[in-house]
């Protein structure tokens, strides 16, 4: 898929190292700054937790999809992505990549919303 957008395939080991560093750095900074980022108050019942999590999933997916679409369209407009199917790459990334990002984002959103609501 990278070949279609960039014209070359990146080294899988480099992708792994970059992904590992990004995930580790993000997790470290998130939990260092706010250790209780994923805590849910005990007073929150299952119905409240599930309804808040469902809404957060929807908000997270839409938010990430819009952000990725804007960045991808900007990169296309600036000529940074210049493969024959770069537009298709941006569309696929806009639909697929937020599926990976929405669950951890929704967990953090749910926790913060319930902590504010039940505080």
C-alpha positions as CSV (number, residue, x, y, z in Angstrom):
1,X,0.0,0.0,0.0
2,X,2.9,2.4,0.7
3,X,4.2,1.7,-2.7
4,X,1.1,3.2,-4.3
5,X,1.3,6.5,-2.4
6,X,5.1,7.0,-2.0
7,X,6.5,5.0,-4.9
8,X,8.6,2.9,-2.7
9,X,8.2,0.3,0.2
10,X,9.7,1.3,3.5
11,X,11.7,-1.2,5.4
12,X,9.4,-3.2,7.8
13,X,12.0,-3.1,10.6
14,X,12.2,0.7,10.4
15,X,8.4,0.9,10.5
16,X,8.3,-1.4,13.5
17,X,10.9,0.7,15.4
18,X,9.2,3.9,14.5
19,X,5.8,2.5,15.6
20,X,7.2,1.1,18.8
21,X,8.9,4.4,19.6
22,X,5.7,6.4,18.9
23,X,3.5,4.1,21.0
24,X,6.0,4.0,23.9
25,X,6.6,7.7,23.9
26,X,2.9,8.5,23.7
27,X,2.0,6.0,26.5
28,X,4.8,7.2,28.7
29,X,3.9,10.9,28.4
30,X,0.2,10.2,28.8
31,X,0.6,8.1,32.0
32,X,3.4,10.3,33.4
33,X,1.3,13.5,33.0
34,X,-2.0,11.9,34.3
35,X,-1.6,8.5,36.0
36,X,-5.4,8.2,36.4
37,X,-6.2,8.8,32.7
38,X,-8.1,5.5,32.4
39,X,-9.7,5.3,35.9
40,X,-13.5,5.1,36.0
41,X,-15.4,6.1,39.1
42,X,-17.0,3.2,41.0
43,X,-20.3,5.0,41.1
44,X,-20.6,4.8,37.3
45,X,-22.9,1.9,36.5
46,X,-22.7,-0.3,33.4
47,X,-25.4,1.5,31.5
48,X,-23.7,4.9,32.1
49,X,-20.3,3.4,31.2
50,X,-21.5,1.7,28.0
51,X,-23.5,4.7,26.8
52,X,-20.7,7.1,27.4
53,X,-18.2,4.7,25.7
54,X,-20.4,4.3,22.7
55,X,-20.7,8.0,22.2
56,X,-17.0,8.5,22.7
57,X,-16.3,5.8,20.1
58,X,-18.4,7.7,17.6
59,X,-16.8,11.0,18.4
60,X,-13.3,9.6,18.3
61,X,-13.8,7.9,14.9
62,X,-15.3,11.0,13.3
63,X,-12.7,13.2,14.8
64,X,-9.8,11.1,13.6
65,X,-11.3,10.6,10.2
66,X,-11.8,14.3,9.6
67,X,-8.2,15.1,10.9
68,X,-6.6,12.4,8.7
69,X,-8.7,13.4,5.7
70,X,-7.6,17.0,6.1
71,X,-3.9,16.1,6.6
72,X,-4.0,13.7,3.6
73,X,-5.7,16.2,1.4
74,X,-3.2,18.8,2.4
75,X,-0.3,16.5,1.6
76,X,-1.9,15.7,-1.8
77,X,-2.4,19.4,-2.5
78,X,1.2,20.2,-1.6
79,X,2.6,17.4,-3.7
80,X,4.1,15.5,-0.8
81,X,2.2,12.3,-1.9
82,X,2.8,11.7,-5.5
83,X,2.0,8.2,-6.5
84,X,-0.4,7.2,-9.2
85,X,-2.9,6.1,-6.6
86,X,-2.1,8.5,-3.8
87,X,-5.7,9.7,-3.6
88,X,-6.9,6.1,-3.1
89,X,-4.2,5.8,-0.4
90,X,-5.6,8.8,1.5
91,X,-9.2,7.6,1.2
92,X,-8.2,4.1,2.5
93,X,-6.1,5.7,5.3
94,X,-9.0,8.0,6.3
95,X,-11.4,5.0,6.6
96,X,-9.1,2.4,8.1
97,X,-6.6,4.2,10.3
98,X,-9.2,5.8,12.7
99,X,-10.5,2.3,13.5
100,X,-7.1,1.7,15.3
101,X,-7.1,5.0,17.0
102,X,-10.7,5.3,18.1
103,X,-10.6,2.7,20.9
104,X,-7.8,4.1,23.0
105,X,-9.1,7.6,22.4
106,X,-12.6,6.6,23.4
107,X,-11.3,5.0,26.6
108,X,-9.5,8.2,27.6
109,X,-12.6,10.3,26.7
110,X,-14.9,8.0,28.6
111,X,-12.8,8.1,31.7
112,X,-12.4,11.9,31.7
113,X,-16.1,12.5,31.0
114,X,-17.2,10.2,33.8
115,X,-14.7,11.6,36.2
116,X,-16.1,15.1,35.5
117,X,-19.7,14.1,35.6
118,X,-19.4,12.1,38.8
119,X,-17.0,14.3,40.7
